[in-house]
Amino acid sequence: MHNISEILNNTVGARPFLSSALAGWEGILLEEYHLAACNLGEYETPYFRLTLQLSGALPIEFRQGDQLYKTCMSPGSICFTPRGVRHGVSWQEYREVLHITLAPSLVTEVLSDYLVRPQANFIIQKGIKDEQVFHLGLALRSELQAGNPSGPLYADLISRALIAHLATRYAAHTTATQLHQGGLTRRTLRQITDYFQSYLAEPITLRQLAELVQLNPYHLARAFKQSTGLTPHQYLADLRLERAKYLLLQTDQPIAEIALQVGYSGQNHFSAFFRKHTFMTPGTFRKLQ
């Protein structure tokens, strides 16, 4: 999913300041760009794309055939371009943006889970304010800046929430429906928590959990939180934290090895996660106990 990346690189030589390309996220690509003035000719994207303005207040021009549309983008503004839309865009000042690219396969999957109709007629949005979209985008950015400590599960949850919101707000003739009511059964919840315990060291996705218990991912995420008070990624993070504390206190294993056992690819990422939740480093925790 590098359509916009290739266009920016070929047009202005821009490379992403931050990218999720190697993070293992499925169906979503997040990239942060710091861009000088630019004139992008008309192009058509096969993906769904969000652009979130991080800094800079400046006029933007959009072109669709013979039509010209001007708007002002300021921090917090977003643009949403559905797949198959052909347009050009230009700006004359420095700006910092987040590009979020969503795969059509993921969008279709979420719509099938969330809506009466699996197809939706999305409407292009230019320079609007949507606090929920912006907040979700920043949450993904923060996760990536922290070294992706939650693995693919967190990005999966956020991307599905993002698509459901876009379908509710910016798609014509779609009616949301709750396909299921209530939380998870005890048996289903036990299946998931046992799976977490067995695979603490592995990246876990929402799709894996959904296949395990034969539920659609959207319902699973909602029902899990209703049953536990936590999202799946928060519950998994708590398990990993408690396991790390146990290993720090009960074994002499190096911190780098403990990091791998609780699902972190490196000691730095693990230490940042541990410090965020305990206000001390793993080494300090081990010494104080």
Disulfide bonds with the S-S distance in Angstrom:
none
